Amino acid sequence: MIPYFEIQSFKIGPLTIYTWGFVVSIGIAVAIWVAYRRARTQGLDVNKVLDLAFWIIVAAFIGARLFHVFFYELVYFSQHVREIIRVDQGGLSSFGGFIGAAVAFLWYMHRHKLNVWQYADVFMFAWPLGHGLARIGCFLTHMHPGRLSNLAIAVQYPDGARLDMGFIESVVLLSYWVVILLVSRKYKRFDGFYLVSGMIFYGAVRFILDFFRARDLLMSDTRYFGLTPAQYGSIILIVSGIYLLNYARRRIIRTVA
């Protein structure tokens, strides 16, 4: 089993660096760098990619916070309104981030009249690497403990061996990125491939993983009819991904015909 260790923060000289925010920042920076490189090889406007990345980050953080507030801890935040802006205390939802990022992306595409499929693929090619690295921060701070388990990948928490959802999601996403990297080097894919495959893949993965959350330890394990808000988001992600896949397929058939 994996030994338990926790790194909430560390010091560099007089500065206190908080691990989660630091690792997430690294994940974002790496994803932007990969998207930049990918855009350049695809002949896209790299300045537009960098500009769009800024708006995606801003919108993603806003969406992530609002989704958490409204769907995970609405009662608490309705009584502590001022704490909504205290993101340093945690409380960011991945799916809220996806919604915010999608809104910013579509707004930017419409405003600048850019090819939605090509630019979406650039970002979705980089996304699993950045997200996977960011989840390492969740693992180092143990923000998402899972159920008690005797599996070899379990972490020896103080109260017993548990799955660590941050660790598992990081491994899954980084492995997925290696796969699509190899695919990109060997095969030519249609525009939108990385978008739809990423949506379907992550939706399925997250839907399954949320069943293994440690309901006895998490303060904000809100569920509706037995499912977490993220699981409902996963269903929407999968259905949307399948719809876009069929749409892209029909578009290719029309183009060939």
N, C-alpha and C positions, 0 to 999 in steps of 0.2 A: 504494500500500500504506500501511498504518497505521504511523507511526514508532514505534519501541520507546522506551518510558520506563517506569520502575519507581519506585513510591512505597511502600516498605515501612513507613515511619513518617514522622511530622512532629512538630514541636514547637509547643506553645502555651505561651509563657512557659517555666517550668521543667519542664512536663509533656511527656512523650513519648507521642504518640498513635499506636497501631499501626493502620495503614490498614485492613487486612482487618476487624478487629474493629469498628472505628469505622463502616465502611460497612455491615457486616451489621447493626449496631445501628440504623442509620438505616432500613434495609429493614424490620426488625422493627417499629420505631415507626410507620412509614408504613402498614404492613399492618394494624396494630392500629387506627390511626386510621380507615382505610377501612372495616374491619370494623365499627367502632363506628358510623360514619355509615350504613353499609348496614343494620345492625340497627335503627337508629332509624327509617329510612324504611320498613322492613318490619314495624314494630310489635313487634319482639322486645325482650326484656329486655336493655338495654345493660349493666347491671351484671353480668349473667350472662356476657355476652360478654367483658367486661374480666377477670372472674375466671377464666373458662375460658382466655383468652389466656395468663395467667400460667402455668397448669398445662401448657398445650401447649408453651410455650417451654422450661420445665424438662425435660419429658419428651422433647422433640425433641432437645435437646442431649445428654441421657443416651443416647438411642437412637442418635443420630448417632455418638457416640464408641464405643459398644459394637459397633455394626455394623462400623465401620472396624477396630477391634481384632480381632474374630473372623473377619472375612471378607477383610481386606486384608493385615494384618501380624500374624497370630496367632503365628508363630514368634518374631518379634522381641519382641513384648510378653510372651510366655510366659517370656522370659529377662530382661525388664526390666519387671517388674510395676509397680513404683513409677511408671513413666512413663505409665501408663494415664491418670492424672489430669492429665497435662501437655497440656491442650488448647491451650495457648498455642504449642505447637510444631506445630500443625496436626493433621490427621487426623480430620475429621468427614465422615461420609457422609450425603448428602442422603436416601438411601432409609432409612437408620437413623433419621434425623430424622422421616421420614414415618411410620414404624412407631411411634415413641414418641409422636408427635402424635396418631395414630389411637387408640392405647391410652388416652391421657389424655382425648381427646374422647369416646370411647364410655363410659368410666367416668363422666365428668361428666354425660353425657346420661342414663345409667341412674340415677345418684344423684339428679338433680334432675327426672327425668321430663319432659324437654324433647323437642321435635320434632327428631329427628335430621336430617331432610332440610333443614329451614329453616335450622338453625344451621350445618350443614355448608356450605350454599350461601353463607352470609355470610362464612365464613372462606375458602372456595375462590374467592370473588369477589375477595378481597383478596390471596390468596396469590401469583398471578403477578407482581403489582406489587412486593410485598415481596421475593420471590425474585429477580426480575429486577434490582432495585436492589442486592441483596446480591452478586450475581454481578459487579457492577462492581468490588467489592473484590477478587474473584478476578482480574479483568483487570488492575487496577492493580498487583497483586503478582505476577502471572503464575504463579499456582499450578497452572494446568491448561494447559500448552503442548500444542499439537497437532502434526500432521504437517507436514512441509515442504510449502509450497504457493506457487503463483504467482497465486492469486486476489487480487482487489482488496481483499478483507476480511482478507487475511493481515497479520500483524504482523512487522515487520522485526527479528526476534530477532538477537542477536549472531552466532549460527551460521547465519543464513539466515532467509528469510521463512517463517513458520509460521502455521498457524491457531491462534487462541487460544480455547480452548473456553469460558473464562469470558466473553469478549466476545461470542461467538456465542450462547451460551445467554441472556445478558442481553438481547441484541437480540430474540431469538425470544420470550422471555417477556414483555418489555415490549410488543412488537407484539401478542402474543396478548391482553394485558390491554386494550389499546386496542380491539381487536375486540369483546371481551365487554362492554366499557363501552358501546360503540355499540349492541350488541345489546340490552343491558339498558334502554336508553332508547327503543328503537323497538318491542320485542316483549315480550310477557309470556311467561315461560318456566315450565315445570313445576318443582315443588320437587325439587331434586336435579340440575337441569340443569348448574349450575356445578361440582358435585362430579364427575359422571360425565364431562363434557366435559374437565375439567381432568386427570382421571386418564388418559383415553385419549390426550389430546394430549401431555401431558408424557411418558408412557410411550413413545410413538412417537418423540418428539424425542430423548429421552435414549438410547434404544436405538440410533438412527442415529449420534448424535454420538460415542458411545464408541468407534466404529470408527476415529475420527480422532484418538484420543489419541496423544501422542508416546511410544511405548513405549520409545524409546531414552533418554528424559530422566527419566521418572517412576520414583521409587524404589518406589512401591507399586502398580504396574500388575499386580495379581494377576488371573489369568484361570483360569476353570475350563472346560475343553473349548472354549477359544477365546473365551469371552465373559466380560466383567467381572461382578462381583457386581451392579453397577447395571443391567446389561442383563438379568440374570435378574429383578431387581426390576421392571424396565420391563415384562417379559412378564407378570408377575403383576399389575401395575398396569393394563395394557391389558385383560387377561382379566376382572379384577374390575370394571373400569369398564363393559365390555360387559354383564357379568352384571347389574350394578346398573341399567344403562340399560334392559334388558329387564324387570327387576323393577319399575322406576318406570313403564314403559309399561303393564304389566299392571295396576298399581295404579290408573292413570288410567282405563283401560278399565272396571275394576270399579266405580270411583266414578261414571263417566258412566252405566253401565248401571243 
